Amino acid sequence: MCLAIPALVSELLPDDMAKVSLDGVTKEISIAMVEGVKPGDYVIIHVGYALSKIDAEEAEKTLALLAEAGALQGAAE
C-alpha cells in the first residue's frame, strides 16, 4: 500500500525543489509537478514528489488522523 501525506512547504529551492516539514522532520522534495507552490502551502507528497496542493484545514485533519493511527511519531503527544 502506498501512502501520500500532507507536508508544509517551508522554503522554495532552485530547480523546482522545496523544503517541507512533517512532524518535525525537514525534507527536500520536488515540486516540478505542481504549479504555484509557495512557502506556507501544504502539498501531498509521495516518494519525494509533491503531487498536489491541499488546503490547510484538510491537511490538518489528515495529519491528525495519521497521528491518531500512530503513523506519525510525536504528533499525537
C-alpha positions, 0 to 999 in steps of 0.5 A: 500500500502506498501512502501520500501525506500532507507536508508544509512547504517551508522554503522554495529551492532552485530547480523546482525543489522545496523544503517541507516539514512533517512532524518535525522532520525537514525534507527536500522534495520536488515540486516540478509537478505542481504549479504555484507552490509557495512557502506556507502551502501544504502539498501531498507528497509521495516518494519525494514528489509533491503531487498536489496542493491541499488546503490547510484545514484538510491537511490538518485533519489528515495529519491528525488522523495519521497521528491518531493511527500512530503513523506519525511519531510525536504528533499525537503527544 
